[in-house]
Amino acid sequence: MRILFVGDEAVFPVDLVELVSAMGIDWEVERCADADAAMNRIASAALDVVLVAPTLSDLPPAMLLGQLRALRPETSRIAVVDGGQTPPARIIGLAHRFLPTPLAPELLLEAIGSLEELRELLDNPELRRRIGRVEQLPSPPQLYLRLMSALENDDNASATQIATLVAGDPAIAAKVLQLCNSAYFSNGRTITDLRSAVTRLGIATLRDLVLASEVFSLPAAAGVDRAALQQRSLLAARLAKRMLPESSADLGATAALLADIGLLLPGVRDERQPLAEGDDRPGHAEAGAYLLGLWGLPMPIIEAVAFHRMPSRSSTRSFWVTGAVHTAMALAAGEEPDEAYLTRTGVIGRLPEWRELAESLTAPAVAG
């Protein structure tokens, strides 16, 4: 991994850069104080990860990130932003991930390490180049990530605290309430406020509804039926959650919710459609998984999204998150799951039960 820090020592202290250099056996680490030196370095050889400070002495960070995207689209771009502030609008869509100052060593190492894992999982340079060239790359779902951070820092966060956080984004809050009252989640009683939504649905379900609200608000590629995509994803999320033990149920639900996110990206192929001769576009499953990896989501989710169309390619040989997402997505789309895979992983006997569950969840949704 070739890693470049761009910015002064106030943002990237010498001891922090040295720590990163010492942590990865194959990590080659450099630092450039300004954008001009960074561009010379970027032009001379390929890089895997570039981290850019909130301010540079000679060029706006957005301009450097834009030049990096044009010259080295395969490079993962991380923007460092001041404190816990929302990323500036001018760099949203240019950076793949955002880290707050002051940089916490463990957060920085996790971010770089996860990108290394992503490259090992999806060893596809052409995929990285194509996704890297997307001019309006979807940005990480900021409210969802803030919600995750709040829950990680306070295991006992109250319904009021969670509702207050979601209410900070009125547009997303409105979409969350709309989904809460959809046929998939409503039990006949209208939910009119976020605190009631948290109390009735639970924090895990509300978190996924926030994620769905943010993701399905992204601009969609031409020809994509966003409403159908959202409906299928919500159904699959509920199915996957029921297929897994409690310890991994939330992972499965989130992965199923995001399984088809690649369809929102331009220049990808819908793998549900027959492969046309000469079509070399990346499939939507791997493209979506790569985007989620750039966002920093957990590796089990990334792997499940990458291989949900072909679960036998997964490194996990047991029926776990990937298997649940594959089966849930197939049933939600009215397709047949891979019965040979389900037989090999020892769960084929549960398929009739899962079919009935899908039908029972679909019936009220259709009626509604």
C-alpha positions as CSV (number, residue, x, y, z in Angstrom):
1,M,0.0,0.0,0.0
2,R,1.4,3.4,-1.1
3,I,0.0,6.1,1.2
4,L,0.5,9.9,0.8
5,F,-0.4,12.5,3.4
6,V,-0.9,16.0,2.0
7,G,-0.8,18.8,4.6
8,D,1.4,20.3,7.3
9,E,2.5,18.8,10.6
10,A,-0.3,20.4,12.5
11,V,-2.7,18.0,10.9
12,F,-0.4,15.1,10.2
13,P,2.2,15.1,13.1
14,V,5.5,13.4,12.4
15,D,4.8,10.7,15.1
16,L,1.4,9.9,13.5
17,V,2.9,9.5,10.1
18,E,5.7,7.3,11.5
19,L,3.1,5.2,13.4
20,V,1.3,4.5,10.2
21,S,4.5,3.6,8.4
22,A,5.4,1.2,11.2
23,M,2.1,-0.5,11.4
24,G,1.8,-2.0,7.9
25,I,4.5,-4.4,6.8
26,D,3.9,-3.4,3.1
27,W,2.9,0.2,3.7
28,E,5.0,2.8,2.0
29,V,4.2,6.2,3.6
30,E,5.1,9.7,2.5
31,R,4.0,13.2,3.4
32,C,3.9,16.3,1.2
33,A,3.5,19.7,2.8
34,D,1.5,21.3,0.0
35,A,-0.5,20.5,-3.1
36,D,2.2,21.3,-5.6
37,A,4.6,18.8,-4.1
38,A,1.7,16.3,-3.9
39,M,0.8,16.7,-7.6
40,N,4.4,16.0,-8.6
41,R,4.4,12.9,-6.5
42,I,1.0,11.8,-7.8
43,A,2.1,12.3,-11.4
44,S,5.3,10.3,-10.9
45,A,3.8,7.0,-9.7
46,A,0.5,5.4,-8.7
47,L,-0.7,5.6,-5.1
48,D,-3.3,3.6,-3.2
49,V,-4.4,6.1,-0.6
50,V,-4.1,9.9,-0.4
51,L,-5.2,11.8,2.7
52,V,-5.7,15.6,2.3
53,A,-5.7,18.2,5.1
54,P,-8.7,20.6,5.6
55,T,-6.6,23.5,4.3
56,L,-3.5,23.7,2.1
57,S,-1.1,26.6,1.7
58,D,-1.2,26.7,-2.1
59,L,-4.5,25.2,-3.4
60,P,-8.0,24.5,-2.1
61,P,-8.3,20.8,-1.0
62,A,-11.3,20.4,-3.4
63,M,-9.1,21.3,-6.4
64,L,-6.4,18.8,-5.4
65,L,-9.0,16.1,-4.9
66,G,-10.5,16.9,-8.3
67,Q,-7.0,16.7,-10.0
68,L,-6.3,13.4,-8.2
69,R,-9.6,12.0,-9.4
70,A,-8.8,12.9,-13.0
71,L,-5.2,11.7,-12.9
72,R,-5.4,8.7,-10.6
73,P,-9.0,7.6,-10.4
74,E,-8.1,4.3,-8.9
75,T,-6.6,6.0,-5.8
76,S,-8.7,6.0,-2.6
77,R,-9.3,9.7,-1.6
78,I,-9.7,10.6,2.1
79,A,-10.5,14.1,3.1
80,V,-9.7,15.3,6.7
81,V,-12.3,17.8,8.0
82,D,-12.2,20.1,10.9
83,G,-13.6,18.6,14.1
84,G,-17.0,16.9,13.9
85,Q,-18.3,19.3,11.2
86,T,-20.2,18.2,8.2
87,P,-17.8,17.9,5.2
88,P,-17.8,21.1,3.1
89,A,-20.1,20.9,0.1
90,R,-17.3,21.5,-2.3
91,I,-15.5,18.3,-1.4
92,I,-18.6,16.1,-1.1
93,G,-18.5,13.8,-4.1
94,L,-14.7,14.2,-4.5
95,A,-13.6,12.3,-1.4
96,H,-14.5,8.7,-0.7
97,R,-14.2,9.0,3.0
98,F,-14.0,11.8,5.7
99,L,-12.0,11.7,8.9
100,P,-12.2,14.4,11.7
101,T,-9.4,16.4,13.2
102,P,-7.6,15.9,15.4
103,L,-6.8,12.5,13.8
104,A,-7.2,9.6,16.3
105,P,-4.5,7.1,15.5
106,E,-6.8,4.1,15.9
107,L,-9.4,5.7,13.5
108,L,-6.8,6.5,10.9
109,L,-5.3,3.0,11.1
110,E,-8.7,1.4,10.8
111,A,-9.5,3.5,7.7
112,I,-6.3,2.6,5.9
113,G,-6.5,-1.0,7.0
114,S,-10.0,-1.4,5.7
115,L,-9.1,0.0,2.3
116,E,-6.3,-2.6,2.2
117,E,-8.8,-5.4,3.0
118,L,-11.1,-4.0,0.3
119,R,-8.4,-4.2,-2.4
120,E,-7.7,-7.8,-1.4
121,L,-11.3,-8.7,-1.5
122,L,-12.0,-7.0,-4.8
123,D,-8.7,-7.3,-6.7
124,N,-10.1,-5.5,-9.8
125,P,-8.0,-2.4,-10.9
126,E,-10.5,-1.6,-13.7
127,L,-13.4,-1.5,-11.2
128,R,-11.4,0.9,-9.1
129,R,-10.6,3.1,-12.1
130,R,-14.2,3.2,-13.3
131,I,-15.7,4.0,-9.9
132,G,-12.9,6.5,-9.2
133,R,-13.8,8.4,-12.4
134,V,-17.5,8.9,-11.4
135,E,-17.8,12.7,-11.2
136,Q,-20.6,12.8,-8.7
137,L,-19.6,9.8,-6.5
138,P,-22.3,9.3,-3.8
139,S,-20.9,10.6,-0.5
140,P,-21.1,8.5,2.7
141,P,-24.4,8.7,4.5
142,Q,-23.5,11.3,7.1
143,L,-26.5,11.1,9.4
144,Y,-26.2,7.3,9.5
145,L,-22.5,7.5,10.4
146,R,-23.2,10.1,13.1
147,L,-25.9,7.8,14.5
148,M,-23.6,4.8,14.5
149,S,-20.9,6.9,16.2
150,A,-23.4,8.0,18.9
151,L,-24.5,4.4,19.5
152,E,-20.9,3.2,19.7
153,N,-20.0,5.9,22.2
154,D,-23.2,5.5,24.4
155,D,-24.7,2.0,24.6
156,N,-27.5,3.4,26.6
157,A,-28.5,6.2,24.3
158,S,-32.2,7.1,24.9
159,A,-35.0,7.2,22.3
160,T,-35.1,11.0,22.8
161,Q,-31.3,11.4,22.1
162,I,-31.6,9.3,18.9
163,A,-34.7,11.1,17.8
164,T,-33.0,14.5,18.4
165,L,-30.1,13.4,16.2
166,V,-32.3,12.3,13.4
167,A,-34.4,15.4,13.6
168,G,-31.3,17.5,12.9
169,D,-31.8,16.6,9.2
170,P,-35.5,17.5,8.5
171,A,-35.5,16.0,5.0
172,I,-34.2,12.7,6.1
173,A,-36.4,12.8,9.2
174,A,-39.5,13.2,7.0
175,K,-38.4,10.2,4.8
176,V,-37.8,8.1,7.9
177,L,-41.4,8.8,9.2
178,Q,-42.7,8.0,5.7
179,L,-41.0,4.6,5.8
180,C,-42.1,4.0,9.4
181,N,-45.7,4.3,8.2
182,S,-45.3,2.1,5.1
183,A,-46.9,-1.3,5.0
184,Y,-43.6,-3.0,5.8
185,F,-43.4,-1.4,9.3
186,S,-46.8,-0.1,10.2
187,N,-49.1,-2.1,12.4
188,G,-52.1,0.0,11.6
189,R,-51.2,2.9,14.0
190,T,-49.7,6.0,12.5
191,I,-46.3,7.1,13.7
192,T,-46.2,10.9,13.9
193,D,-42.9,11.6,15.7
194,L,-39.4,10.2,15.7
195,R,-39.3,9.3,19.4
196,S,-42.4,7.0,18.9
197,A,-40.6,5.5,15.9
198,V,-37.6,4.7,18.0
199,T,-39.7,3.3,20.8
200,R,-41.9,1.2,18.5
201,L,-39.5,0.0,15.9
202,G,-36.3,-0.2,18.0
203,I,-33.0,1.6,17.4
204,A,-31.6,-1.0,15.0
205,T,-34.6,-0.7,12.6
206,L,-34.6,3.1,12.9
207,R,-30.9,3.2,12.0
208,D,-31.6,1.1,8.9
209,L,-34.5,3.4,7.9
210,V,-32.1,6.4,8.2
211,L,-29.7,4.6,6.0
212,A,-32.4,3.7,3.5
213,S,-33.6,7.3,3.5
214,E,-30.1,8.6,2.7
215,V,-29.1,6.0,0.2
216,F,-32.3,6.1,-1.8
217,S,-32.2,9.9,-2.0
218,L,-29.0,9.6,-4.1
219,P,-29.2,10.5,-7.8
220,A,-30.0,7.3,-9.7
221,A,-28.6,6.2,-13.0
222,A,-30.8,6.4,-16.0
223,G,-33.5,3.7,-16.2
224,V,-33.4,2.7,-12.5
225,D,-36.7,2.4,-10.8
226,R,-35.8,3.9,-7.5
227,A,-39.2,3.1,-5.8
228,A,-39.0,-0.6,-6.8
229,L,-35.3,-0.7,-5.7
230,Q,-36.2,0.7,-2.3
231,Q,-39.2,-1.6,-1.8
232,R,-37.1,-4.7,-2.7
233,S,-34.3,-3.7,-0.5
234,L,-36.5,-3.0,2.5
235,L,-38.2,-6.4,2.1
236,A,-34.9,-8.2,1.7
237,A,-33.5,-6.4,4.9
238,R,-36.4,-7.7,7.0
239,L,-36.0,-11.2,5.5
240,A,-32.2,-11.4,6.1
241,K,-32.6,-10.2,9.7
242,R,-35.0,-13.2,10.4
243,M,-32.6,-15.7,8.7
244,L,-29.7,-15.0,11.0
245,P,-29.0,-15.4,14.8
246,E,-29.5,-12.3,16.9
247,S,-25.7,-11.7,17.0
248,S,-25.5,-11.1,13.2
249,A,-29.1,-10.2,12.4
250,D,-28.4,-6.4,12.1
251,L,-25.4,-7.0,9.8
252,G,-27.6,-9.1,7.5
253,A,-30.3,-6.5,7.5
254,T,-28.0,-3.6,6.6
255,A,-26.2,-5.7,4.0
256,A,-29.5,-6.6,2.3
257,L,-30.6,-3.0,2.4
258,L,-27.5,-2.0,0.5
259,A,-27.1,-5.1,-1.7
260,D,-28.2,-3.3,-4.9
261,I,-26.7,0.1,-4.2
262,G,-24.4,-0.4,-7.2
263,L,-27.4,0.1,-9.5
264,L,-27.4,3.8,-8.5
265,L,-23.9,4.2,-10.0
266,P,-23.4,5.2,-13.7
267,G,-21.6,2.8,-16.0
268,V,-22.4,-0.4,-14.2
269,R,-24.2,-3.5,-15.4
270,D,-27.4,-4.8,-13.8
271,E,-26.5,-8.4,-13.1
272,R,-30.1,-9.5,-13.2
273,Q,-30.1,-8.9,-16.9
274,P,-28.4,-11.3,-19.4
275,L,-24.8,-10.4,-20.2
276,A,-24.6,-8.9,-23.7
277,E,-21.6,-9.8,-25.9
278,G,-18.9,-7.2,-25.5
279,D,-20.3,-5.6,-22.4
280,D,-17.3,-5.1,-20.1
281,R,-19.0,-2.9,-17.5
282,P,-18.5,-4.0,-13.9
283,G,-21.4,-5.8,-12.3
284,H,-23.5,-3.8,-9.9
285,A,-22.8,-6.2,-7.0
286,E,-19.0,-5.6,-6.9
287,A,-19.4,-2.0,-7.8
288,G,-21.7,-1.4,-4.9
289,A,-19.4,-3.3,-2.6
290,Y,-16.5,-1.2,-3.6
291,L,-18.4,2.0,-2.9
292,L,-19.4,0.7,0.5
293,G,-15.7,-0.2,1.2
294,L,-14.7,3.3,0.3
295,W,-17.3,4.6,2.8
296,G,-15.8,2.4,5.5
297,L,-18.7,0.0,6.2
298,P,-17.8,-3.3,8.0
299,M,-16.2,-6.0,5.9
300,P,-19.0,-8.7,6.4
301,I,-21.4,-6.2,4.8
302,I,-19.0,-5.4,1.9
303,E,-18.4,-9.1,1.2
304,A,-22.1,-9.9,1.4
305,V,-22.9,-7.2,-1.1
306,A,-20.1,-8.2,-3.4
307,F,-21.1,-11.8,-3.6
308,H,-24.9,-11.8,-3.1
309,R,-25.5,-12.8,-6.7
310,M,-22.9,-15.6,-6.5
311,P,-22.6,-16.6,-2.8
312,S,-20.3,-19.6,-3.6
313,R,-17.5,-17.1,-4.4
314,S,-17.5,-15.9,-0.8
315,S,-14.6,-16.8,1.5
316,T,-17.1,-17.7,4.2
317,R,-18.1,-21.3,3.6
318,S,-21.0,-21.4,6.1
319,F,-24.4,-19.8,5.7
320,W,-23.8,-16.4,7.3
321,V,-24.4,-12.8,6.2
322,T,-23.6,-13.5,2.5
323,G,-25.9,-16.5,2.4
324,A,-28.8,-14.6,4.1
325,V,-28.4,-11.6,1.8
326,H,-28.3,-13.8,-1.3
327,T,-31.5,-15.7,-0.3
328,A,-33.3,-12.6,0.9
329,M,-32.6,-10.7,-2.2
330,A,-33.6,-13.6,-4.4
331,L,-36.9,-14.0,-2.6
332,A,-37.6,-10.3,-2.5
333,A,-37.1,-10.1,-6.3
334,G,-39.2,-13.2,-7.0
335,E,-36.1,-15.2,-8.1
336,E,-34.9,-18.6,-7.2
337,P,-32.0,-18.8,-4.6
338,D,-29.0,-21.0,-5.4
339,E,-30.3,-24.3,-4.0
340,A,-27.0,-26.1,-4.5
341,Y,-25.4,-23.4,-2.3
342,L,-28.1,-23.7,0.3
343,T,-27.7,-27.5,0.3
344,R,-23.9,-27.3,0.7
345,T,-24.3,-24.9,3.6
346,G,-26.9,-27.1,5.3
347,V,-29.9,-24.8,5.3
348,I,-31.9,-26.0,2.3
349,G,-34.5,-27.4,4.7
350,R,-35.4,-23.9,5.8
351,L,-36.1,-22.6,2.3
352,P,-39.9,-23.4,2.5
353,E,-40.1,-21.4,5.8
354,W,-38.3,-18.5,4.3
355,R,-40.6,-18.5,1.2
356,E,-43.6,-18.3,3.4
357,L,-42.1,-15.5,5.4
358,A,-41.4,-13.5,2.2
359,E,-45.0,-14.1,1.1
360,S,-46.4,-13.0,4.4
361,L,-44.3,-9.8,4.4
362,T,-45.1,-9.0,0.8
363,A,-48.9,-9.5,1.1
364,P,-49.5,-6.4,3.4
365,A,-47.0,-4.4,1.5
366,V,-48.8,-5.0,-1.8
367,A,-52.2,-4.4,-0.1
368,G,-50.9,-1.1,1.3
